[in-house]
Amino acid sequence: MPEDLDRCYLAAMRILNHRFNSEGELRRKLALKQFERDVIDATIDRLRRERWLDDDRFAAAYARTRVRKGIGLLRIQRELEQAGVAGESIARALNLDDHDERAAALASAKKRLAVLRRRDATASVRQKLVAYLFRQGYDSSMAQDVVRELGVRE
């Protein structure tokens, strides 16, 4: 048993060395390596005590990185939920005082509009742009407003 704990801990550290993970992600990855549940639980507890694992810190860093890439808050929320992060941690991470969601959607739409116009002048650029913004995690009403503001016609 102690050797299983050591092997699990080393595997977890190798995983965390590549990228910061949520607790849920790390649990899944360790389970795929076929460690027993009690060994994983003990390893997770140790990593939390040593501050190698912190879902609040993970969620905040993840949200900041994704926002910088022009991803909307709804998509970031879904991604954090899929990573197994608790709702309270997600809410704290998405409470970004300096983030203007509308400005981010507008910048993303302008960038995508140039690509769409180069590629395909005949198809419904407006429809494709709204769909793109929706996939990026902006709500549908904001996507419609931003596309209207850009003056994109059918």
OpenMM code with the backbone's topology and positions (N, CA, C; nanometers):
from openmm import Vec3, app, unit

residues = "MET PRO GLU ASP LEU ASP ARG CYS TYR LEU ALA ALA MET ARG ILE LEU ASN HIS ARG PHE ASN SER GLU GLY GLU LEU ARG ARG LYS LEU ALA LEU LYS GLN PHE GLU ARG ASP VAL ILE ASP ALA THR ILE ASP ARG LEU ARG ARG GLU ARG TRP LEU ASP ASP ASP ARG PHE ALA ALA ALA TYR ALA ARG THR ARG VAL ARG LYS GLY ILE GLY LEU LEU ARG ILE GLN ARG GLU LEU GLU GLN ALA GLY VAL ALA GLY GLU SER ILE ALA ARG ALA LEU ASN LEU ASP ASP HIS ASP GLU ARG ALA ALA ALA LEU ALA SER ALA LYS LYS ARG LEU ALA VAL LEU ARG ARG ARG ASP ALA THR ALA SER VAL ARG GLN LYS LEU VAL ALA TYR LEU PHE ARG GLN GLY TYR ASP SER SER MET ALA GLN ASP VAL VAL ARG GLU LEU GLY VAL ARG GLU".split()
positions = [
    Vec3(0.0818, -0.1217, 0.0000),
    Vec3(0.0000, 0.0000, 0.0000),
    Vec3(0.0855, 0.1272, 0.0000),
    Vec3(0.1874, 0.1403, 0.0860),
    Vec3(0.2688, 0.2624, 0.0819),
    Vec3(0.3345, 0.2838, -0.0548),
    Vec3(0.3721, 0.1757, -0.1223),
    Vec3(0.4334, 0.1909, -0.2544),
    Vec3(0.3300, 0.2386, -0.3569),
    Vec3(0.2026, 0.1970, -0.3400),
    Vec3(0.0964, 0.2469, -0.4277),
    Vec3(0.0765, 0.3966, -0.4075),
    Vec3(0.0809, 0.4404, -0.2817),
    Vec3(0.0681, 0.5836, -0.2525),
    Vec3(0.1814, 0.6616, -0.3174),
    Vec3(0.3021, 0.6103, -0.3068),
    Vec3(0.4178, 0.6779, -0.3668),
    Vec3(0.4066, 0.6819, -0.5191),
    Vec3(0.3674, 0.5690, -0.5783),
    Vec3(0.3535, 0.5646, -0.7248),
    Vec3(0.2438, 0.6601, -0.7720),
    Vec3(0.1339, 0.6646, -0.7002),
    Vec3(0.0225, 0.7531, -0.7353),
    Vec3(0.0640, 0.8992, -0.7218),
    Vec3(0.1331, 0.9300, -0.6127),
    Vec3(0.1801, 1.0670, -0.5904),
    Vec3(0.2755, 1.1094, -0.7027),
    Vec3(0.3678, 1.0231, -0.7386),
    Vec3(0.4626, 1.0553, -0.8468),
    Vec3(0.3909, 1.0728, -0.9803),
    Vec3(0.2922, 0.9883, -1.0058),
    Vec3(0.2137, 1.0018, -1.1291),
    Vec3(0.1391, 1.1352, -1.1303),
    Vec3(0.0820, 1.1721, -1.0164),
    Vec3(0.0096, 1.2993, -1.0056),
    Vec3(0.1044, 1.4174, -1.0273),
    Vec3(0.2232, 1.4100, -0.9705),
    Vec3(0.3201, 1.5186, -0.9871),
    Vec3(0.3642, 1.5300, -1.1334),
    Vec3(0.3791, 1.4180, -1.2009),
    Vec3(0.4140, 1.4218, -1.3443),
    Vec3(0.3016, 1.4887, -1.4238),
    Vec3(0.1782, 1.4559, -1.3915),
    Vec3(0.0627, 1.5153, -1.4595),
    Vec3(0.0606, 1.6661, -1.4339),
    Vec3(0.0790, 1.7047, -1.3075),
    Vec3(0.0750, 1.8471, -1.2717),
    Vec3(0.1950, 1.9231, -1.3262),
    Vec3(0.3019, 1.8539, -1.3551),
    Vec3(0.4206, 1.9185, -1.4110),
    Vec3(0.3935, 1.9701, -1.5524),
    Vec3(0.3060, 1.9013, -1.6245),
    Vec3(0.2736, 1.9418, -1.7617),
    Vec3(0.1780, 2.0597, -1.7648),
    Vec3(0.0775, 2.0556, -1.6774),
    Vec3(-0.0261, 2.1587, -1.6771),
    Vec3(-0.0995, 2.1520, -1.5442),
    Vec3(-0.1372, 2.2682, -1.4939),
    Vec3(-0.2179, 2.2746, -1.3730),
    Vec3(-0.3512, 2.2081, -1.4043),
    Vec3(-0.4014, 2.1212, -1.3195),
    Vec3(-0.5261, 2.0478, -1.3402),
    Vec3(-0.6230, 2.0761, -1.2271),
    Vec3(-0.7510, 2.0602, -1.2560),
    Vec3(-0.8504, 2.0655, -1.1491),
    Vec3(-0.8452, 1.9318, -1.0755),
    Vec3(-0.9055, 1.9292, -0.9589),
    Vec3(-0.9102, 1.8047, -0.8827),
    Vec3(-0.9833, 1.6963, -0.9615),
    Vec3(-1.0930, 1.7347, -1.0264),
    Vec3(-1.1698, 1.6380, -1.1050),
    Vec3(-1.0885, 1.5791, -1.2199),
    Vec3(-1.0157, 1.6642, -1.2907),
    Vec3(-0.9316, 1.6153, -1.4003),
    Vec3(-0.8255, 1.5190, -1.3492),
    Vec3(-0.7605, 1.5583, -1.2388),
    Vec3(-0.6536, 1.4754, -1.1841),
    Vec3(-0.7078, 1.3400, -1.1365),
    Vec3(-0.8243, 1.3414, -1.0724),
    Vec3(-0.8863, 1.2157, -1.0298),
    Vec3(-0.9108, 1.1234, -1.1497),
    Vec3(-0.9654, 1.1804, -1.2581),
    Vec3(-0.9924, 1.0996, -1.3783),
    Vec3(-0.8638, 1.0420, -1.4358),
    Vec3(-0.7604, 1.1235, -1.4437),
    Vec3(-0.6340, 1.0779, -1.5018),
    Vec3(-0.5695, 0.9684, -1.4163),
    Vec3(-0.5765, 0.9836, -1.2858),
    Vec3(-0.5193, 0.8809, -1.1972),
    Vec3(-0.6017, 0.7524, -1.2026),
    Vec3(-0.7333, 0.7666, -1.2155),
    Vec3(-0.8186, 0.6478, -1.2271),
    Vec3(-0.7873, 0.5729, -1.3574),
    Vec3(-0.7589, 0.6471, -1.4644),
    Vec3(-0.7215, 0.5834, -1.5907),
    Vec3(-0.5911, 0.5047, -1.5774),
    Vec3(-0.5063, 0.5471, -1.4849),
    Vec3(-0.3818, 0.4749, -1.4589),
    Vec3(-0.4050, 0.3567, -1.3639),
    Vec3(-0.5321, 0.3355, -1.3319),
    Vec3(-0.5795, 0.2213, -1.2543),
    Vec3(-0.5311, 0.2175, -1.1089),
    Vec3(-0.5223, 0.3350, -1.0482),
    Vec3(-0.4965, 0.3407, -0.9045),
    Vec3(-0.6290, 0.3212, -0.8327),
    Vec3(-0.6254, 0.2631, -0.7137),
    Vec3(-0.7450, 0.2407, -0.6330),
    Vec3(-0.7992, 0.3755, -0.5841),
    Vec3(-0.9301, 0.3790, -0.5630),
    Vec3(-0.9962, 0.5030, -0.5208),
    Vec3(-0.9387, 0.5576, -0.3898),
    Vec3(-0.9140, 0.4706, -0.2906),
    Vec3(-0.8613, 0.5188, -0.1623),
    Vec3(-0.7194, 0.5733, -0.1777),
    Vec3(-0.6417, 0.5170, -0.2682),
    Vec3(-0.5063, 0.5664, -0.2942),
    Vec3(-0.5150, 0.7051, -0.3609),
    Vec3(-0.6088, 0.7197, -0.4553),
    Vec3(-0.6292, 0.8492, -0.5220),
    Vec3(-0.6742, 0.9535, -0.4206),
    Vec3(-0.7681, 0.9169, -0.3331),
    Vec3(-0.8179, 1.0101, -0.2311),
    Vec3(-0.7037, 1.0585, -0.1413),
    Vec3(-0.6200, 0.9654, -0.0969),
    Vec3(-0.5075, 1.0008, -0.0095),
    Vec3(-0.4086, 1.0912, -0.0831),
    Vec3(-0.3852, 1.0619, -0.2100),
    Vec3(-0.2934, 1.1436, -0.2904),
    Vec3(-0.3492, 1.2845, -0.3094),
    Vec3(-0.4787, 1.2938, -0.3403),
    Vec3(-0.5443, 1.4244, -0.3591),
    Vec3(-0.5355, 1.5061, -0.2300),
    Vec3(-0.5622, 1.4420, -0.1161),
    Vec3(-0.5524, 1.5115, 0.0133),
    Vec3(-0.4110, 1.5656, 0.0354),
    Vec3(-0.3118, 1.4843, 0.0078),
    Vec3(-0.1721, 1.5272, 0.0250),
    Vec3(-0.1394, 1.6446, -0.0671),
    Vec3(-0.1842, 1.6364, -0.1923),
    Vec3(-0.1564, 1.7445, -0.2881),
    Vec3(-0.2252, 1.8745, -0.2466),
    Vec3(-0.3458, 1.8625, -0.1911),
    Vec3(-0.4144, 1.9832, -0.1411),
    Vec3(-0.3393, 2.0439, -0.0238),
    Vec3(-0.2953, 1.9596, 0.0697),
    Vec3(-0.2199, 2.0091, 0.1865),
    Vec3(-0.0906, 2.0773, 0.1425),
    Vec3(-0.0257, 2.0214, 0.0430),
    Vec3(0.1004, 2.0778, -0.0070),
    Vec3(0.0770, 2.1933, -0.1048),
    Vec3(-0.0502, 2.2246, -0.1307),
    Vec3(-0.0918, 2.3346, -0.2180),
    Vec3(-0.0514, 2.3159, -0.3649),
    Vec3(-0.0392, 2.1905, -0.4072),
    Vec3(-0.0172, 2.1607, -0.5480),
    Vec3(-0.1498, 2.1574, -0.6228),
    Vec3(-0.2580, 2.1426, -0.5478),
    Vec3(-0.3910, 2.1271, -0.6057),
    Vec3(-0.4849, 2.2263, -0.5388),
    Vec3(-0.5427, 2.3146, -0.6179),
    Vec3(-0.6314, 2.4183, -0.5656),
    Vec3(-0.7275, 2.4575, -0.6777),
    Vec3(-0.8521, 2.4131, -0.6683),
    Vec3(-0.9491, 2.4401, -0.7742),
    Vec3(-0.9796, 2.5882, -0.7912),
    Vec3(-0.9779, 2.6658, -0.6819),
    Vec3(-1.0007, 2.8104, -0.6943),
    Vec3(-0.8907, 2.8740, -0.7790),
    Vec3(-0.7682, 2.8398, -0.7502),
    Vec3(-0.6547, 2.8946, -0.8249),
    Vec3(-0.6573, 2.8459, -0.9702),
    Vec3(-0.6883, 2.7176, -0.9894),
    Vec3(-0.6987, 2.6619, -1.1243),
    Vec3(-0.8053, 2.7365, -1.2044),
    Vec3(-0.9240, 2.7519, -1.1471),
    Vec3(-1.0357, 2.8150, -1.2176),
    Vec3(-1.0047, 2.9601, -1.2516),
    Vec3(-0.9437, 3.0333, -1.1598),
    Vec3(-0.9105, 3.1738, -1.1850),
    Vec3(-0.8088, 3.1860, -1.2982),
    Vec3(-0.7051, 3.1047, -1.2945),
    Vec3(-0.6031, 3.1093, -1.3997),
    Vec3(-0.6626, 3.0671, -1.5339),
    Vec3(-0.7443, 2.9644, -1.5324),
    Vec3(-0.8076, 2.9148, -1.6542),
    Vec3(-0.8967, 3.0231, -1.7156),
    Vec3(-0.9783, 3.0869, -1.6323),
    Vec3(-1.0697, 3.1911, -1.6811),
    Vec3(-0.9923, 3.3087, -1.7404),
    Vec3(-0.8875, 3.3532, -1.6712),
    Vec3(-0.8081, 3.4659, -1.7238),
    Vec3(-0.7471, 3.4321, -1.8590),
    Vec3(-0.6936, 3.3124, -1.8727),
    Vec3(-0.6310, 3.2703, -1.9977),
    Vec3(-0.7327, 3.2636, -2.1107),
    Vec3(-0.8481, 3.2058, -2.0847),
    Vec3(-0.9499, 3.1900, -2.1884),
    Vec3(-1.0102, 3.3248, -2.2280),
    Vec3(-1.0282, 3.4155, -2.1311),
    Vec3(-1.0816, 3.5484, -2.1613),
    Vec3(-0.9846, 3.6235, -2.2535),
    Vec3(-0.8546, 3.6103, -2.2264),
    Vec3(-0.7541, 3.6755, -2.3119),
    Vec3(-0.7603, 3.6245, -2.4554),
    Vec3(-0.8070, 3.5020, -2.4716),
    Vec3(-0.8178, 3.4433, -2.6058),
    Vec3(-0.9512, 3.4760, -2.6729),
    Vec3(-1.0332, 3.5576, -2.6075),
    Vec3(-1.1597, 3.5995, -2.6666),
    Vec3(-1.2743, 3.5018, -2.6474),
    Vec3(-1.2605, 3.4120, -2.5535),
    Vec3(-1.3664, 3.3147, -2.5261),
    Vec3(-1.4667, 3.3761, -2.4289),
    Vec3(-1.5938, 3.3538, -2.4539),
    Vec3(-1.7000, 3.4096, -2.3707),
    Vec3(-1.7154, 3.3372, -2.2379),
    Vec3(-1.7762, 3.4067, -2.1434),
    Vec3(-1.7899, 3.3536, -2.0082),
    Vec3(-1.8768, 3.2273, -2.0005),
    Vec3(-1.9775, 3.2180, -2.0856),
    Vec3(-2.0630, 3.0983, -2.0829),
    Vec3(-1.9836, 2.9741, -2.1229),
    Vec3(-1.8987, 2.9874, -2.2229),
    Vec3(-1.8173, 2.8732, -2.2651),
    Vec3(-1.7139, 2.8369, -2.1583),
    Vec3(-1.6542, 2.9385, -2.0987),
    Vec3(-1.5560, 2.9141, -1.9924),
    Vec3(-1.6234, 2.8413, -1.8764),
    Vec3(-1.7441, 2.8838, -1.8428),
    Vec3(-1.8189, 2.8178, -1.7351),
    Vec3(-1.8414, 2.6711, -1.7680),
    Vec3(-1.8843, 2.6419, -1.8917),
    Vec3(-1.9070, 2.5021, -1.9325),
    Vec3(-1.7775, 2.4208, -1.9249),
    Vec3(-1.6679, 2.4797, -1.9702),
    Vec3(-1.5403, 2.4082, -1.9684),
    Vec3(-1.4947, 2.3782, -1.8256),
    Vec3(-1.5149, 2.4742, -1.7360),
    Vec3(-1.4770, 2.4512, -1.5959),
    Vec3(-1.5663, 2.3452, -1.5315),
    Vec3(-1.6943, 2.3459, -1.5666),
    Vec3(-1.7843, 2.2423, -1.5158),
    Vec3(-1.7396, 2.1048, -1.5642),
    Vec3(-1.6998, 2.0965, -1.6907),
    Vec3(-1.6520, 1.9688, -1.7456),
    Vec3(-1.5220, 1.9247, -1.6789),
    Vec3(-1.4432, 2.0207, -1.6308),
    Vec3(-1.3184, 1.9874, -1.5623),
    Vec3(-1.3441, 1.9446, -1.4177),
    Vec3(-1.4703, 1.9503, -1.3748),
    Vec3(-1.5050, 1.9045, -1.2411),
    Vec3(-1.4878, 2.0100, -1.1327),
    Vec3(-1.4837, 2.1359, -1.1710),
    Vec3(-1.4682, 2.2442, -1.0738),
    Vec3(-1.6048, 2.2767, -1.0133),
    Vec3(-1.6090, 2.2993, -0.8832),
    Vec3(-1.7338, 2.3294, -0.8118),
    Vec3(-1.7900, 2.4644, -0.8538),
    Vec3(-1.9211, 2.4762, -0.8444),
    Vec3(-1.9910, 2.5979, -0.8854),
    Vec3(-1.9421, 2.7249, -0.8182),
    Vec3(-1.9111, 2.7173, -0.6870),
    Vec3(-1.8654, 2.8372, -0.6150),
    Vec3(-1.7293, 2.8831, -0.6694),
    Vec3(-1.6421, 2.7894, -0.6989),
    Vec3(-1.5103, 2.8237, -0.7539),
    Vec3(-1.5256, 2.8858, -0.8918),
    Vec3(-1.6181, 2.8331, -0.9698),
    Vec3(-1.6428, 2.8875, -1.1037),
    Vec3(-1.6947, 3.0298, -1.0929),
    Vec3(-1.7898, 3.0518, -1.0042),
    Vec3(-1.8478, 3.1856, -0.9877),
    Vec3(-1.7408, 3.2874, -0.9481),
    Vec3(-1.6541, 3.2486, -0.8550),
    Vec3(-1.5463, 3.3398, -0.8143),
    Vec3(-1.4509, 3.3669, -0.9312),
    Vec3(-1.4214, 3.2650, -1.0086),
    Vec3(-1.3278, 3.2797, -1.1200),
    Vec3(-1.3845, 3.3688, -1.2302),
    Vec3(-1.5153, 3.3627, -1.2505),
    Vec3(-1.5773, 3.4408, -1.3580),
    Vec3(-1.6157, 3.5816, -1.3148),
    Vec3(-1.5923, 3.6140, -1.1902),
    Vec3(-1.6189, 3.7486, -1.1406),
    Vec3(-1.4979, 3.8370, -1.1724),
    Vec3(-1.4858, 3.8729, -1.2997),
    Vec3(-1.3705, 3.9502, -1.3467),
    Vec3(-1.4099, 4.0974, -1.3572),
    Vec3(-1.3597, 4.1771, -1.2656),
    Vec3(-1.3971, 4.3185, -1.2606),
    Vec3(-1.3564, 4.3963, -1.3856),
    Vec3(-1.2405, 4.3637, -1.4411),
    Vec3(-1.1880, 4.4417, -1.5527),
    Vec3(-1.2284, 4.3864, -1.6894),
    Vec3(-1.3198, 4.2903, -1.6939),
    Vec3(-1.3586, 4.2268, -1.8202),
    Vec3(-1.4877, 4.2865, -1.8745),
    Vec3(-1.4847, 4.3322, -1.9985),
    Vec3(-1.6025, 4.3838, -2.0679),
    Vec3(-1.6448, 4.2790, -2.1708),
    Vec3(-1.7453, 4.2024, -2.1387),
    Vec3(-1.7901, 4.0911, -2.2231),
    Vec3(-1.8332, 4.1395, -2.3615),
    Vec3(-1.9019, 4.2510, -2.3654),
    Vec3(-1.9495, 4.3033, -2.4946),
    Vec3(-1.8323, 4.3458, -2.5833),
    Vec3(-1.7350, 4.4132, -2.5249),
    Vec3(-1.6182, 4.4565, -2.6021),
    Vec3(-1.5410, 4.3351, -2.6544),
    Vec3(-1.5332, 4.2306, -2.5738),
    Vec3(-1.4640, 4.1086, -2.6158),
    Vec3(-1.5386, 4.0419, -2.7311),
    Vec3(-1.6711, 4.0385, -2.7223),
    Vec3(-1.7520, 3.9800, -2.8295),
    Vec3(-1.7362, 4.0605, -2.9583),
    Vec3(-1.7335, 4.1918, -2.9458),
    Vec3(-1.7175, 4.2799, -3.0620),
    Vec3(-1.5814, 4.2584, -3.1283),
    Vec3(-1.4772, 4.2506, -3.0501),
    Vec3(-1.3427, 4.2290, -3.1045),
    Vec3(-1.3345, 4.0928, -3.1733),
    Vec3(-1.3920, 3.9918, -3.1116),
    Vec3(-1.3917, 3.8574, -3.1683),
    Vec3(-1.4702, 3.8550, -3.2994),
    Vec3(-1.5842, 3.9237, -3.3023),
    Vec3(-1.6680, 3.9280, -3.4223),
    Vec3(-1.5966, 4.0000, -3.5367),
    Vec3(-1.5291, 4.1103, -3.5076),
    Vec3(-1.4568, 4.1850, -3.6126),
    Vec3(-1.3484, 4.0985, -3.6756),
    Vec3(-1.2766, 4.0276, -3.5906),
    Vec3(-1.1692, 3.9407, -3.6381),
    Vec3(-1.2257, 3.8289, -3.7268),
    Vec3(-1.3333, 3.7663, -3.6816),
    Vec3(-1.3939, 3.6560, -3.7563),
    Vec3(-1.4604, 3.7045, -3.8839),
    Vec3(-1.5176, 3.8241, -3.8803),
    Vec3(-1.5854, 3.8797, -3.9974),
    Vec3(-1.4883, 3.8938, -4.1146),
    Vec3(-1.3687, 3.9396, -4.0874),
    Vec3(-1.2683, 3.9538, -4.1939),
    Vec3(-1.2391, 3.8183, -4.2585),
    Vec3(-1.2281, 3.7153, -4.1764),
    Vec3(-1.2026, 3.5804, -4.2283),
    Vec3(-1.3207, 3.5320, -4.3117),
    Vec3(-1.4418, 3.5498, -4.2614),
    Vec3(-1.5609, 3.5043, -4.3321),
    Vec3(-1.5773, 3.5753, -4.4665),
    Vec3(-1.5506, 3.7024, -4.4703),
    Vec3(-1.5662, 3.7780, -4.5952),
    Vec3(-1.4624, 3.7368, -4.6994),
    Vec3(-1.3431, 3.7033, -4.6534),
    Vec3(-1.2402, 3.6565, -4.7480),
    Vec3(-1.2773, 3.5209, -4.8054),
    Vec3(-1.3311, 3.4355, -4.7220),
    Vec3(-1.3609, 3.2978, -4.7598),
    Vec3(-1.4835, 3.2820, -4.8469),
    Vec3(-1.5914, 3.3475, -4.8068),
    Vec3(-1.7202, 3.3153, -4.8668),
    Vec3(-1.8093, 3.4391, -4.8716),
    Vec3(-1.8181, 3.4987, -4.9879),
    Vec3(-1.8991, 3.6196, -5.0022),
    Vec3(-2.0455, 3.5854, -5.0287),
    Vec3(-2.0745, 3.4626, -5.0689),
    Vec3(-2.2114, 3.4300, -5.1080),
    Vec3(-2.2965, 3.3780, -4.9921),
    Vec3(-2.2388, 3.3052, -4.9022),
    Vec3(-2.3164, 3.2460, -4.7917),
    Vec3(-2.3580, 3.3548, -4.6925),
    Vec3(-2.4461, 3.3181, -4.6032),
    Vec3(-2.4949, 3.4123, -4.5036),
    Vec3(-2.3865, 3.4398, -4.3993),
    Vec3(-2.3138, 3.5469, -4.4222),
    Vec3(-2.2062, 3.5860, -4.3315),
    Vec3(-2.2642, 3.6188, -4.1941),
    Vec3(-2.3786, 3.6832, -4.1943),
    Vec3(-2.4436, 3.7212, -4.0681),
    Vec3(-2.4732, 3.5973, -3.9827),
    Vec3(-2.5343, 3.4979, -4.0449),
    Vec3(-2.5714, 3.3755, -3.9737),
    Vec3(-2.4466, 3.3036, -3.9211),
    Vec3(-2.3434, 3.2968, -4.0039),
    Vec3(-2.2201, 3.2297, -3.9636),
    Vec3(-2.1523, 3.3038, -3.8491),
    Vec3(-2.1578, 3.4356, -3.8527),
    Vec3(-2.0943, 3.5160, -3.7486),
    Vec3(-2.1677, 3.5001, -3.6146),
    Vec3(-2.2993, 3.4998, -3.6185),
    Vec3(-2.3780, 3.4786, -3.4962),
    Vec3(-2.3483, 3.3398, -3.4397),
    Vec3(-2.3452, 3.2382, -3.5270),
    Vec3(-2.3165, 3.1015, -3.4823),
    Vec3(-2.1767, 3.0930, -3.4217),
    Vec3(-2.0801, 3.1608, -3.4821),
    Vec3(-1.9431, 3.1616, -3.4298),
    Vec3(-1.9388, 3.2210, -3.2887),
    Vec3(-2.0028, 3.3358, -3.2705),
    Vec3(-2.0035, 3.4004, -3.1390),
    Vec3(-2.0721, 3.3123, -3.0345),
    Vec3(-2.1775, 3.2460, -3.0761),
    Vec3(-2.2480, 3.1566, -2.9842),
    Vec3(-2.1557, 3.0416, -2.9421),
    Vec3(-2.0835, 2.9828, -3.0380),
    Vec3(-1.9891, 2.8747, -3.0059),
    Vec3(-1.8752, 2.9237, -2.9169),
    Vec3(-1.8402, 3.0499, -2.9300),
    Vec3(-1.7318, 3.1062, -2.8489),
    Vec3(-1.7753, 3.1334, -2.7053),
    Vec3(-1.9059, 3.1227, -2.6785),
    Vec3(-1.9530, 3.1359, -2.5412),
    Vec3(-2.0211, 3.2676, -2.5090),
    Vec3(-2.0664, 3.3374, -2.6123),
    Vec3(-2.1424, 3.4602, -2.5895),
    Vec3(-2.2902, 3.4253, -2.6048),
    Vec3(-2.3771, 3.4858, -2.5228),
    Vec3(-2.5179, 3.4494, -2.5334),
    Vec3(-2.5757, 3.5008, -2.6649),
    Vec3(-2.6863, 3.4408, -2.7067),
    Vec3(-2.7401, 3.4678, -2.8405),
    Vec3(-2.7832, 3.6127, -2.8592),
    Vec3(-2.8393, 3.6743, -2.7557),
    Vec3(-2.8826, 3.8136, -2.7721),
    Vec3(-2.7621, 3.9059, -2.7894),
    Vec3(-2.6541, 3.8795, -2.7164),
    Vec3(-2.5344, 3.9617, -2.7338),
    Vec3(-2.4758, 3.9393, -2.8727),
    Vec3(-2.4740, 3.8153, -2.9176),
    Vec3(-2.4210, 3.7851, -3.0507),
    Vec3(-2.5013, 3.8596, -3.1573),
    Vec3(-2.6330, 3.8565, -3.1468),
    Vec3(-2.7192, 3.9278, -3.2430),
    Vec3(-2.6916, 4.0787, -3.2405),
    Vec3(-2.6823, 4.1351, -3.1192),
    Vec3(-2.6573, 4.2784, -3.1045),
    Vec3(-2.5232, 4.3192, -3.1648),
    Vec3(-2.4203, 4.2408, -3.1380),
    Vec3(-2.2863, 4.2718, -3.1882),
    Vec3(-2.2840, 4.2666, -3.3407),
    Vec3(-2.3457, 4.1655, -3.3987),
    Vec3(-2.3491, 4.1525, -3.5453),
    Vec3(-2.4292, 4.2678, -3.6053),
    Vec3(-2.5379, 4.3044, -3.5405),
    Vec3(-2.6172, 4.4196, -3.5874),
    Vec3(-2.5350, 4.5479, -3.5792),
    Vec3(-2.4615, 4.5631, -3.4674),
    Vec3(-2.3761, 4.6824, -3.4491),
    Vec3(-2.2694, 4.6914, -3.5574),
    Vec3(-2.2184, 4.5780, -3.6018),
    Vec3(-2.1177, 4.5770, -3.7077),
    Vec3(-2.1782, 4.6050, -3.8449),
    Vec3(-2.3103, 4.6045, -3.8523),
    Vec3(-2.3790, 4.6349, -3.9786),
    Vec3(-2.3712, 4.5228, -4.0811),
    Vec3(-2.3608, 4.4011, -4.0337),
    Vec3(-2.3517, 4.2873, -4.1249),
    Vec3(-2.4905, 4.2564, -4.1775),
    Vec3(-2.5027, 4.2523, -4.3091),
    Vec3(-2.6316, 4.2227, -4.3756),
    Vec3(-2.6303, 4.0775, -4.4231),
    Vec3(-2.7496, 4.0300, -4.4581),
    Vec3(-2.7620, 3.8933, -4.5139),
    Vec3(-2.6875, 3.8844, -4.6446),
] * unit.nanometer
topology = app.Topology()
chain = topology.addChain("A")
for resn in residues:
    res = topology.addResidue(resn, chain)
    for name in ("N", "CA", "C"):
        topology.addAtom(name, app.Element.getBySymbol(name[0]), res)
